[in-house]
Amino acid sequence: MRTTMSIDDDLLVAAKRRAAALGVSISEVLNRALRRGLDEPDRIHPPGRTITFGGAPGTGLSDAELRAWTIRLDDEYFTKKLQ
């Protein structure tokens, strides 16, 4: 079924990349993602505490490094989930 909807630009770019990587259509990527999202029960997590540990100066990741690392892990995770 065809429909028109608004998708955030960053999500569309990610969907296009995933589709190209998997050799499937963007529609297939979006349908799989939507099915996964609708199949999972709604999760309500109680607020928790964040425990931090001090480290030596210069041992942390910069914002850019952390963002790149997170994107890479997300891509690996979702590529495995789509297969």
N, C-alpha and C positions, 0 to 999 in steps of 0.2 A: 504494500500500500504506500502511496506517495503522500507526503505531508511537507509542510514548510515550518521550519522552526529556527530560532536564533541559537547559535552556538558561539561561545567565546572563541576569539581568534586563536588563543594559545591551545585550546582543546582541539580545534580543527587542524592546526598544524601538527599536533601530536598524533591525531588520528590518521592524517595523510602519511606521516612517517611510518607509523605502525603498519598501515595497509601496504605501503611499498615494501617494507621489510618482510612482511609475511606473504606478499604476492596475492593479496585479496583486495576486494573493493573497500572503499571507505564505508559504504553501507554495512558491509559485513562486520567491520571492526566496531562500528557504532551499535549494531544489533547485539553483538556478543557482549559488549560492555554494559548495555542497558539490561540485558537478560541477567548478567551476573549481579548487577546492582539491585534488580527487583527480586532476585532469588534469595538474597541475603536478608536475614531478619534485621529490623532496625535495632541498633545497639545504642543503649544509653549508658554511658560510663560515668560513674560518680567522680567528682573532682578528686584528684589525688595530689600527693606531695611530690615535689621535684627535689631529688637529692643530688647535690652537686659535690664534686670533689675538686679540690684545688690542684692545679698542675703547674709545672715550671713554665716561666714565660717563654713564649714562642713555640709551645707544643700544640697549640690549638690550630684549627683550620680557619682560614679566612672565610668570609661570607661567600665569595665566589667559589672557593674550593668545596665548601659544604654543599652549595647549591648544585654544582656539577656532580658531586658524589651521589647526592640524593636522586638526581635525574637519572644517572646511570643505573642505580639500584632499582628505581621504579621501572625503567625500561626493561631490565632483565626480568623482573618479577612478572610484569604484564605480558611479556613475550612468552614466558613459560606458561602462564595461565591461558593464553589464547591458543596454544598448541594442543 
